[in-house]
Amino acid sequence: MIDHLSTYATDYVATKDFYLAAFAPLHYTVQMEFVAEWNAEFPTQRMCAFGIEGKPTFWIIESKEKATPRHVAFVAASRAAVEAFYQAAMTHGGQDNGKPGLRPHYHANYYGAFVFDPDMNNVEAVCHAPE
């Protein structure tokens, strides 16, 4: 259903570094990055998109003002990847919002971890596979 989405960063470098680390265990990488020179009000505005090869899906866009925090969940191939996501995120500026573990109130195999990114977005990695 979703082709791509974006979030906004008041500290572009810190936010990009956070996602570089947190996404590494999920195998999401920077697919493109550029400056919005066409934006007359913010011609130095930076943005980048993460995703799987050839598909920019999750955009980080530099902002002068703090945006309303969001929640987004990213697919993890395994429970180990969820745990690695959590550890990498916490090591690179994330704040705990739910350690890795089962969330049976969603369904029996829902294994997720939640962190806040530098702009207090609730970011999750989730694996739905049993063990």
FENKAMO-V620074 format. One record per backbone hydrogen bond with DSSP energy under -1.0 kcal/mol. NH is the residue of the N-H (numbers start at 1). CO is the residue of the C=O. If there is no record, write none. Layout:
nh,co
NH,CO
NH,CO
This chain:
nh,co
5,57
7,59
9,61
15,11
16,12
17,13
18,14
19,15
20,16
21,17
22,18
23,19
27,24
28,23
29,51
31,49
32,49
34,47
36,45
37,35
39,36
40,38
42,39
45,42
47,34
48,60
49,32
50,58
51,29
55,52
57,50
58,50
59,5
60,48
61,7
62,46
63,9
72,122
74,124
76,126
82,78
83,79
84,80
85,81
86,82
87,83
88,84
89,85
90,86
91,87
92,88
94,89
95,116
97,114
101,112
103,110
106,103
107,103
110,107
111,127
112,101
113,125
114,98
115,123
116,95
117,121
120,117
122,70
123,115
124,72
125,113
126,74
127,111
